[in-house]
Amino acid sequence: MAKQVKEIDLIIVGGGPAGLTAAIYASRARLDMLLLEDKVMGGQVRNSYTVENYPGFKKVAGSELADIMQQQAEELGATIEEFDIIENVKLDGEEKIVETEEFIYKPKALIIATGASPRKLPIRNEEKFAGKGVHYCAVCDGAMYQNKVIGIVGGGNTALEEAIFLTNFAEKVYLIRRYDYFRGEKAVLEEVEKNEKIEILYNEDLIAVDGEDFVEKGIIKNTITGEEKEIALEAVFGSIGHEPMVNLFKEYINISKGQYIITDENMRTNIPGVYAIGDVREKEYRQITTAVADGTIAALEAEKYIKKLNK
Ligand SMILES: Cc1cc2nc3c(=O)[nH]c(=O)nc-3n(C[C@H](O)[C@H](O)[C@H](O)COP(=O)(O)OP(=O)(O)OC[C@H]3O[C@@H](n4cnc5c(N)ncnc54)[C@H](O)[C@@H]3O)c2cc1C
């Protein structure tokens, strides 16, 4: 069956805080808009155990914050399609095209808010044990490891926070760090150090996991002496950063060395009417507050752009 063609003012791709903020502003501007999310709504925030640095909320579960943002956007009139996969995008012709399984959308403006996804651990057997002891989201998968020994690899705030979170379930958590310092906040590190269930393994690199059907052990290599040793563990969580989700767009859009989308301070990309916001954008700080700021600016810019086109 031929796909239905739909002309529309604005398409927002990605339903994290950046995309949802853009949806809130676009709805209030009465734009004919659609937000497409290929997974569950909320983005990375949904995986955050608690958020304590989003103004207005002293302490809120990430999933609750995501739900409130979505509810707010929908109550203001935003149209949201969850679990809708974009098959193709064309941004080089007269018209912009966003093609899903059912529709060919022709938006006047496009906001890319696809965020980032966790970087895979560069360890032996990563693929073999993916989901069977190798994980990337403590909030999503941590509860599977009640009273087990878990490893977590990373050096930033997320790794520190996830180590603390995993002690809710695990008997013991190894926090594996290839250097002798952490990049995360001092206050969080102090909390980790006080936690009796966490053992920090400084100057150690996790190089492999192994087992029968599920992970049963990890192999760590000392980054100073080169000595390798086995540790018994039933799961390992990777927390070594994120990769921007740019594949659909990189044929058309200018991308930085680190694969992030390059914009000006008004979120404009190299293509008129195409904006990029949030964690997918080249910038210094990637937080909820910075994502929502980007979303605000892009939606206001898109509104201006569409009004001009309509004149
Ligand atoms: C565990 C964890 C804890 C965190 N804690 C905090 C915190 O306490 N405070 C703070 O400020 N920040 C925190 N952050 C960072 C914060 O969550 C991010 O900076 C923020 O979510 C970025 O928002 P975003 O909308 O740009 O991207 P994301 O949140 O990454 O959302 C992008 C969305 O786009 C979707 N998407 C991707 N590709 C496509 C596609 N092709 N089609 C359709 N949809 C697509 C994704 O599924 C996702 O839902 C945390 C992050 C993590 C992982």
The ligand as an SDF file (V2000), in Angstrom:
LIG
                    3D

 53 58  0  0  0  0  0  0  0  0999 V2000
   21.8770    7.4700   34.1630 C   0  0  0  0  0  0  0  0  0  0  0  0
   21.8010    8.9400   33.8060 C   0  0  0  0  0  0  0  0  0  0  0  0
   21.5950    9.8740   34.8070 C   0  0  0  0  0  0  0  0  0  0  0  0
   21.5320   11.2400   34.5090 C   0  0  0  0  0  0  0  0  0  0  0  0
   21.2970   12.1300   35.5230 N   0  0  0  0  0  0  0  0  0  0  0  0
   21.1850   13.4490   35.2430 C   0  0  0  0  0  0  0  0  0  0  0  0
   20.8760   14.3910   36.2700 C   0  0  0  0  0  0  0  0  0  0  0  0
   20.7200   14.0240   37.4470 O   0  0  0  0  0  0  0  0  0  0  0  0
   20.7600   15.7010   35.9280 N   0  0  0  0  0  0  0  0  0  0  0  0
   20.9460   16.1510   34.6480 C   0  0  0  0  0  0  0  0  0  0  0  0
   20.7930   17.3400   34.3880 O   0  0  0  0  0  0  0  0  0  0  0  0
   21.2240   15.2720   33.6530 N   0  0  0  0  0  0  0  0  0  0  0  0
   21.3550   13.9520   33.9090 C   0  0  0  0  0  0  0  0  0  0  0  0
   21.6560   13.0680   32.9020 N   0  0  0  0  0  0  0  0  0  0  0  0
   21.8750   13.6120   31.5390 C   0  0  0  0  0  0  0  0  0  0  0  0
   20.5310   13.9500   30.8840 C   0  0  0  0  0  0  0  0  0  0  0  0
   19.6450   12.8560   31.0460 O   0  0  0  0  0  0  0  0  0  0  0  0
   20.7230   14.2900   29.4110 C   0  0  0  0  0  0  0  0  0  0  0  0
   21.5920   15.3780   29.3010 O   0  0  0  0  0  0  0  0  0  0  0  0
   19.3900   14.6240   28.7350 C   0  0  0  0  0  0  0  0  0  0  0  0
   18.4890   13.5530   28.8440 O   0  0  0  0  0  0  0  0  0  0  0  0
   19.5910   14.9650   27.2670 C   0  0  0  0  0  0  0  0  0  0  0  0
   18.3390   15.1540   26.7030 O   0  0  0  0  0  0  0  0  0  0  0  0
   18.0870   14.9770   25.1250 P   0  0  0  0  0  0  0  0  0  0  0  0
   16.6340   15.1810   24.9410 O   0  0  0  0  0  0  0  0  0  0  0  0
   19.0280   15.8240   24.3800 O   0  0  0  0  0  0  0  0  0  0  0  0
   18.5160   13.5070   24.7740 O   0  0  0  0  0  0  0  0  0  0  0  0
   18.0110   12.0200   25.3170 P   0  0  0  0  0  0  0  0  0  0  0  0
   17.5920   12.1910   26.7100 O   0  0  0  0  0  0  0  0  0  0  0  0
   19.1400   11.1800   24.9540 O   0  0  0  0  0  0  0  0  0  0  0  0
   16.7530   11.7730   24.4150 O   0  0  0  0  0  0  0  0  0  0  0  0
   16.8580   11.4880   23.0540 C   0  0  0  0  0  0  0  0  0  0  0  0
   15.6640   10.6990   22.6100 C   0  0  0  0  0  0  0  0  0  0  0  0
   15.6930   10.5610   21.1980 O   0  0  0  0  0  0  0  0  0  0  0  0
   15.3010    9.2430   20.8630 C   0  0  0  0  0  0  0  0  0  0  0  0
   15.8350    8.9120   19.5450 N   0  0  0  0  0  0  0  0  0  0  0  0
   17.1190    8.6520   19.1930 C   0  0  0  0  0  0  0  0  0  0  0  0
   17.2020    8.3650   17.8790 N   0  0  0  0  0  0  0  0  0  0  0  0
   15.9400    8.4420   17.3940 C   0  0  0  0  0  0  0  0  0  0  0  0
   15.3780    8.2380   16.1010 C   0  0  0  0  0  0  0  0  0  0  0  0
   16.1210    7.9090   15.0410 N   0  0  0  0  0  0  0  0  0  0  0  0
   14.0420    8.3750   15.9550 N   0  0  0  0  0  0  0  0  0  0  0  0
   13.2550    8.7200   17.0170 C   0  0  0  0  0  0  0  0  0  0  0  0
   13.7390    8.9230   18.2630 N   0  0  0  0  0  0  0  0  0  0  0  0
   15.0690    8.7870   18.4440 C   0  0  0  0  0  0  0  0  0  0  0  0
   15.8770    8.3970   21.9790 C   0  0  0  0  0  0  0  0  0  0  0  0
   15.2170    7.1410   22.0660 O   0  0  0  0  0  0  0  0  0  0  0  0
   15.6220    9.2840   23.1790 C   0  0  0  0  0  0  0  0  0  0  0  0
   14.3640    9.0450   23.7520 O   0  0  0  0  0  0  0  0  0  0  0  0
   21.7080   11.6890   33.1700 C   0  0  0  0  0  0  0  0  0  0  0  0
   21.9240   10.7510   32.1520 C   0  0  0  0  0  0  0  0  0  0  0  0
   21.9590    9.3920   32.4540 C   0  0  0  0  0  0  0  0  0  0  0  0
   22.1870    8.3820   31.3580 C   0  0  0  0  0  0  0  0  0  0  0  0
  1  2  1  0
  2  3  1  0
  2 52  2  0
  3  4  2  0
  4  5  1  0
  4 50  1  0
  5  6  2  0
  6  7  1  0
  6 13  1  0
  7  8  2  0
  7  9  1  0
  9 10  1  0
 10 11  2  0
 10 12  1  0
 12 13  2  0
 13 14  1  0
 14 15  1  0
 14 50  1  0
 15 16  1  0
 16 17  1  0
 16 18  1  0
 18 19  1  0
 18 20  1  0
 20 21  1  0
 20 22  1  0
 22 23  1  0
 23 24  1  0
 24 25  2  0
 24 26  1  0
 24 27  1  0
 27 28  1  0
 28 29  2  0
 28 30  1  0
 28 31  1  0
 31 32  1  0
 32 33  1  0
 33 34  1  0
 33 48  1  0
 34 35  1  0
 35 36  1  0
 35 46  1  0
 36 37  1  0
 36 45  1  0
 37 38  2  0
 38 39  1  0
 39 40  1  0
 39 45  2  0
 40 41  1  0
 40 42  2  0
 42 43  1  0
 43 44  2  0
 44 45  1  0
 46 47  1  0
 46 48  1  0
 48 49  1  0
 50 51  2  0
 51 52  1  0
 52 53  1  0
M  END
$$$$
